[in-house]
């Protein structure tokens, strides 16, 4: 990957990193890729617990080693349209969200976002989400996610993401 796909948008007065991906799938199918633990684990991690309580424990499984589970608080869950939640403060305190729009049958646009707080290292965050979202696209297409190489994203995309935030 040589170009960034993310932008910075003001949402409710706060800067958000926004990245789009298009998937050849229904919104319902993409929703399952993003919310069902077994499918989520194919490209980023898994969760445990009962999401009806508004909290789950999320573990990054795409990283080397055994990551400790971190609490994730669910604020909005409007299947299959919108999801929003926060990671625990001790694991970044990030506000993450996504929206799905099925533009035609079997053609869904995923809009993924992260609210940006002062001091966030967008030079690392942006390439990270580009990488994971490309792993999502690969997993959904039945392609080995191991073919998506972190080295193609970081540090290659870091300067462009730093410029993006500096221009905001």
N, C-alpha and C positions, 0 to 999 in steps of 0.2 A: 504494500500500500504506500502510495507516495503523497496523496492529498488527503486533507482532513475533510470529513463530511459534517462535522459539528458546527453549530452556530451558537451565539449567545443571544438570548431573547429575554426581555423584561416581562415577567409574569407576576401579576399582583405586586408590582413595584420592586421585585427582586430579580437579580440576574439568574438565569438558568442556562446550563449547558443543554443543548437540544441536538439529538442525533436521530436521523431517520434511517429506516431500513424497509425495503419492500420484500414481501414474501409471497410466493405462489401458494396461498393457502387461504382458508376462510379465517375470519376474525376469531371464531371459536377455536380453531386448531392452533392459531398463534397464541391465543390466551392460555391454552394448555401447556404450550412450550414454556411460557413465562411463569406459570403458577403451579403446575403439578411437579412435586418434588422429584419424581423419577425422571421426568423429561428435562427439568431444570438442571439436574445433575449431569446430564450429557454435555453441557457447555459451560457451566459456571459453578454450581454448588447445589446443596440440598437443604431443605428445611425439615424440622421436626416439631411436633406439637399440634395444637388444634387452632387453626386460623380463626375459627369462630370466636375465640377469646380476644382477638385483636393483637395477639402476640405469637410469634414463632421463634425458634432458635435456628439461625441460618449458619451453615458451614460452607466455606469456600472449598470445593474439592478440585477445582481446576489449578490450584496453586500446588507447588511442591510441598511435601510434608503434610502433617495433620494440623489443619487450622482449627483453632478453638471455636466452638459455636458462639455466635453473637446474637443478642436479642434484636428482633426486628418488630417494630410496631406498625400495624396495619391501620391506616387512617381512612382509606377509601377503597372499596372493592365493588365495582360496577361491571359485572361480567356481561359480555366480553368487550367492554368499551374502555374502562379506565381503572387504574390501580395507583395508589400512592401510599407511601409509608416511610418510616425513618429507621435508620440503623441506630444502635445504641450509642450514646456519647463516647463510650470507651472504644468503639470501633469506627470512629469518624463522625458520628452524628449527622450523617448525610440524609437529606430528604430526596428520595427517588420516586419517580412516577413514570407511567407509560400510558399512552392512548393508542387504541387500534381503530383504524378506519378501513372498512372493506369497500374499496373503490369500485370493484365489480366482482362478480362471483369468483372466488378463488384468488383474489388479488388484494392483499391487505398491506396497508402502510402502518408500520410501527413507528410511533414518535416516542422516543425515550428521553427522559430529562432528569437532571440533577440540579437542585437549587445550589447556587454558588454562594459561599460565605466568604467574608474577608479572610485573606490568607490561604484560601484553598489553592493547592498546587495543580492548577489546570493543565500545566505542561505534562503532568503524569496522569491526571484523571481522564483527560480527553483521549489520549492514546489507549488507556486501559479500557474505556467503554467501546472504542472502535474495535479493539481486539475481541472483547467478549461478545459484542453484537455480531461480529463476523463469525465467531464460533457458533452462535445461535443459528445463523443462516446456514452454515455448513451442517450442523446437526440436523436441522429440519430437512435439508436436502438429502440426508443420508450419506454425507461426505464425512470422512474421518476428521474430527476437529483438530487432531494433531497436525494436520496439514496447514493450519492457521498458525503462523510462527510469530511469537511475541517480538522477535528481533525485527520484524517488518514494521512494527508499530512504535516501539520505543528503543532508542531515543529519536528515531527518524521523524516522528510527528510532533515531538516536543516543541521545537521552535515555532511551528505554525500555531499550535494551541496557545503558546505564551503570547504571540503577537495578537491572536484573536481576542484574548482577554485584555491586553494592553490597549486595544483599539476601542473597547467598550466604554 
